Amino acid sequence: MDIRVFRTFIAVADNKHFGRAAETLYITQAAVSARIKQLEEFYAAQLIIREKNNLRLTPSGEALLSHAHLMVSQMEQSKVALSIASQQKISFNIAATPNVWDAFFSNRIHDAIELFENVSLSTEISVREAIQRKLDDRSLDAGLLMDPIKDDEFTNELIGHFDLSLAGSRPKFHKDVDDYILVDWGITFRKEHALHHKVIPNFKTSTAMIALEVILSKGGFAYLPTELITENIKSKELCEIDTPVQIKRPIFMVHRKNNVNDELISQFKNLLMKNQ
């Protein structure tokens, strides 16, 4: 049933006159009569009693009036809702593990915001397991990890590297130091670390910034992103120490295959690989 028919019925009920209802709706009186007849045929009930110089609703007409108002109101609300939805930006959701954020993505967040200025961009820092779960249920579009997700449903793209340096508050480092901080740099790093170092950490963290703050305030040693501590090395707040551990760590952009935001993922990949 055309919603205009209900608007016409409301106009007739309000004006109690076919001619005035027609003027209100900017249609002919014949069109008003035709629409009321269409309603009465649809409901198989007389809705309006037409008397000389008088027009009133039947009990059926009175019963229909409140429903007519509701239907017209709901139709208007649906139009508003669709209008708002059409103006909403596409959302693009990114997550990174704490150390990828500190070592790599934090310096590129402004470029990402600029790239996606017409997109509703969301970023978060989370652990690998949570990122994989959210990628799987598609509440995330892309995750930045140091180790790929080995699953046929995911695409892992190597988009860059970052360097690590063993740094400390003093120049001498050996296996008996009692203030070593073990930062979690992923599965491969843990294997290499166990192979080359017998030092027992007195503190463990998944976040490079926490390790750096502890070292600067209390002293100690940790593997930290070279880019993060460049100024600290220059100012001699920290000492860079030679190490046999592989100091270049990969970064993978991981996403579900057949993502609806494939074009945005491709743009994001190009941004991250720039200057690499």
QUIRAKA-V519999 format. One record per helix or strand. SS is the DSSP state (@ for helix, = for strand). FROM is the first residue (numbers start at 1). TO is the last residue. If there is no record, write none. Layout:
SS/FROM/TO + SS/FROM/TO
This chain:
@/3/15 + @/18/25 + @/29/43 + =/48/51 + =/54/57 + @/59/87 + =/91/96 + @/98/115 + =/120/125 + @/128/136 + =/142/145 + =/154/168 + =/180/183 + @/187/196 + =/203/205 + @/208/218 + =/221/225 + @/226/234 + =/239/241 + =/248/256 + @/262/273
